[in-house]
Amino acid sequence: MKKLLATNDNSPTLFNEKFQEAYHSTTGAITEAIEKFVKPSLNLLRKKELNVLDFCFGLGYNTAALLQSVENTKISVIGLENDADIFEKIQQLNPDLKYYEYIKKLKNNYHVKKDFFEIKIILGDARDTVKTLQEKFDFVFFDPFSTKKCPELWTEEVFRDVFKIMSEKSILTTYTCSRFVRENMRNAGFHVIDGPCVGRKSPSTICIKE
Ligand SMILES: C[S@@+](CC[C@H](N)C(=O)[O-])C[C@H]1O[C@@H](n2cnc3c(N)ncnc32)[C@H](O)[C@@H]1O
């Protein structure tokens, strides 16, 4: 079961009853996507072609926010998600995101292509599907439920698997600044720095593969 929720920037999100957690911070779902994931990535790396791994695709806000933030850039996104039902549920959402209609179209065959972007969803447990990827990614939007609700996705092993498939100077962004998560990131090989503070005192986290 997933209930519709409004967040403080007026953008909608969902509340997942099984995990007892919302898909976004109450500060603002779109604000979170733009400020914690998209801007820190684009501030550190701009390329004519970007390969993006959306790790825990959910409602697809991080991908949609990226699409409207670039110009003259070809974007290829792979989204990892284990809940096929979410692609039904997002049909009721109308966030103010320019290309969201294409995110909704993913429900048909988990693939959409437009002139400057392509998105493919791989359904399954991200801990397994991440091991099957052959591409090299420039950006990783790392966005599981919290460390309390989903500890299995914040491990050193997962970060090692992600590190392997990232290109040189690539960027991973995530919302938490948890000490044990940062420790796992460093052990996996990342250079870890503070991301922006958005709607709270603590920063998000940016990982750079140097
Ligand atoms: C915080 S939400 C993601 C929000 C999303 N990035 C967005 O912008 O809307 C976490 C997502 O992780 C998914 N998830 C939970 N466990 C997973 C797993 N083991 N493998 C893949 N996806 C998982 C959930 O179904 C949920 O959609």
The ligand as an ORCA input file, in Angstrom:
! r2SCAN-3c Opt
* xyz 0 1
  C      13.471      6.374     -1.182
  S      12.693      5.449     -2.441
  C      13.425      6.090     -3.927
  C      12.942      7.449     -4.331
  C      13.315      7.776     -5.755
  N      14.715      7.842     -5.978
  C      12.616      8.996     -6.304
  O      13.250      9.961     -6.724
  O      11.399      8.981     -6.348
  C      13.464      3.873     -2.326
  C      13.115      2.901     -3.418
  O      13.925      1.737     -3.257
  C      13.172      0.605     -3.638
  N      13.838     -0.583     -3.056
  C      13.779     -1.028     -1.769
  N      14.569     -2.114     -1.614
  C      15.135     -2.364     -2.843
  C      16.028     -3.340     -3.319
  N      16.544     -4.285     -2.503
  N      16.380     -3.307     -4.620
  C      15.874     -2.348     -5.457
  N      15.025     -1.380     -5.038
  C      14.659     -1.385     -3.747
  C      11.791      0.897     -3.109
  O      10.811      0.123     -3.773
  C      11.677      2.392     -3.397
  O      11.080      2.613     -4.648
*
